[in-house]
């Protein structure tokens, strides 16, 4: 991806640079630009820019800061909007484990997310290598089908997929939440194929001459080199799985709360502790739980921010 | 695409020359010809083997499921007995009789019309600001991306309180300016804008795509334009917008498809608790579909609903592509 950027700017830059230079020479820009930099308009622009940035930063951070402070408040202060709690109640963090089977939810979600992400990263990688390296009849059409499935609304296949898992007697187990990931996923196949296409073909030809099998090409060359795109896929799917509310609702809602995933669990907690509708009203536990289930995602982000950003940016290059 | 060619450029030319002409010539040249074609067959077989996981998944979970869904949509599917009774197009006729279909479609359409342009504008605005800031924008990009990392359940549980009409922080904030905020989650007219606010909080994914597109705009274009006396506004509309029109186009299409399928936020805020009544304006199409499928277990009707949604999304995407192609500027090869 980064390679492509460089290649593109390398193509466009030489064509444009001469004109810019000629223009600069003719109009003698130097005094103009210094005058501009000091002009009050520029300074006002800078101030406006930074004020906007500050305003947006506050707006985007506020709900998270609010969540943090609400999680530290006693029951009757949760609904005041003080960012610094009048009474600190850190015992919420000790009590929440007894109030909600949070540990069990997080454990289940981590297992499912690791399986879902691992499976989809491996299977998509294999499929992507098939599309990138091999020549076979129908390759273009089949890849078009891969891309087309990205447009398909999930609702169309939701009911039949439920019936498939039901006929296998797997409703109520974790399998439906990662099982389909064994078969690759369109966006990830696209992403990893892009990566493989960036590898020089000579690398593989040389290995072929040395007697490597096709699987060896993938296992010994393509896979080790594609670790960055592998990580992108893994992180994306881990997050998606951690967030998969509808899937949990369909396949696990029938069981007992201790067998819920994180999204289903928090949803359950929202109902149980709802201040209205006759809940317990101990909403501070919902806040603590919400914060605690966000932390793994923040760790993931701290560890792989550039992978996330790169992955999202690649999405825009599909079109 | 250009990369695809570069990867395959070396071999095929040589390969094509070894076609029939050689194979039919002398017996001495028979073995290499045969080996070539058997090699090619081997490569093709290996290729199919590599993509076989996807083919199996596609046949079962996509194509097979779609056909199955279409079949179910023409039946009365009884989950308890597992029997399906063909009832023709009755489920589709029901789509027009059930007032909740039109209502939920209307709500969803209203949401899409409100959310998609706002998402594009806010995301583009943020991307432009970050792009202008240049150095040091990394920190702010991280901040803007945090909501995207927050699990949707956590977002919902926080916004449930932030949007509270009486005690919520958003109305308290509006109060500073003397504005009496609405009962966001109760007043039917403000239910959908509430969900839009939640969606906008997580707009950074779209922002990152714009940021990548803005980075690709050659800086020289702006220099030339400013020498020609074009102000920032003109530069934005004459250079930036055309140069990133591909990203705008992509985001509009993807966000629209997503908007028609909004489920999590609406369900968590309004339909999670099955005992309480929620304003009908919060009934999104995907929520109603889910209820029909997994609360009523009316799989036939739910499948018909899914196909209607599919057709609507297809039609809208096609229109967007048709319109978009007139405005989108593609750099050379795209």
Interface residues (C-beta under 8 A of the other chain):
Chain A: X4 X5 X8 X9 X11 X12 X13 X16 X17 X19 X20 X23 X24 X27 X29 X49 X52 X53 X56 X57 X60 X61 X62 X63 X64 X66 X67 X70 X78 X79 X80 X81 X123 X126 X127 X129 X130 X131 X132 X133 X134 X135 X136 X137 X139 X142 X145 X146 X149 X151 X152 X153 X154 X155 X156 X157 X158 X159 X160 X161 X162 X163 X164 X180 X182 X183 X184 X189 X194 X197 X198 X199 X200 X201 X202 X205 X214 X218 X239 X242 X243 X245 X246 X249 X250 X262 X263 X266 X267 X269 X270 X271 X274 X276 X277 X283 X286 X287 X290 X291 X293 X294 X297 X298 X300 X301 X305 X308 X309 X312 X313 X315 X316 X317 X318 X319
Chain B: X3 X4 X7 X8 X10 X11 X12 X40 X43 X44 X45 X46 X47 X48 X49 X50 X51 X53 X54 X55 X56 X57 X58 X60 X61 X62 X64 X65 X66 X68 X69 X72 X126 X129 X132 X133 X140 X141 X142 X143 X144 X145 X146 X147 X149 X150 X151 X152 X153 X154 X155 X156 X157 X158 X159 X160 X161 X162 X164 X167 X168 X169 X172 X201 X204 X205 X208 X209 X210 X211 X212 X213 X215 X216 X218 X220 X221 X223 X224 X227 X246 X247 X249 X250 X251 X253 X254 X257 X260 X261 X263 X264 X267 X268 X272 X273 X275 X276 X286 X289 X290 X293 X294 X299 X302 X303 X305 X306 X307 X309 X310 X313 X314 X317 X331 X332
